[in-house]
């Protein structure tokens, strides 16, 4: 009996030593806010959104990069939505509201694919928010009307995650506006 108490006491001591007194990091959530473009009159042009996808590492955790080959994830920072959702929304707002395009589901309408490559905080050589995505517009007959990558960097002024989110918003807004201009030119 005494031996059982000793073993139990020893086990409790070992378990107590294993329990960390450090609290886990509090997860913080950040959103990308792209201002809605000024409304344009209807252009008579239409498109249909066919497919959106993103690089596998671009999910809810915020991504940082030191180089083209080294990526990491912030353990305590998350986007409120998947980055591809922000990109899709920004591009469509630019097309529909800012350029007056109509969205259609008809197969006789040119199809738009969006692929997201970067939604990263680049740490070096400059501290910037980087957004990079490709648009591919395919005519109903299968001809490729547009196949282009749009990338923008915006300086991150501070070290706070809020600064990253604000710079990402600016970079995305600029890239989405440039992409919408190119898509309208391809449709005309």
Secondary structure, 3 states (H helix, E strand, C coil): CHHHHHHHHHHHHHHHHHCCCCCCCCCEEECCCCCCCCCCCCCCCEEEEEEEEECCCCCCEEEEECCCCCEEEEEEEEECCCHHHHHHHHHHHHHHHHCCCEECCCCCCCEEEEEEEEEEEECCCCCEEEEEEEEEEECCCCCEEEEEEEEEEEECCCCCHHHHHHHHHHHHHHHHHHHHHHHHHHHC
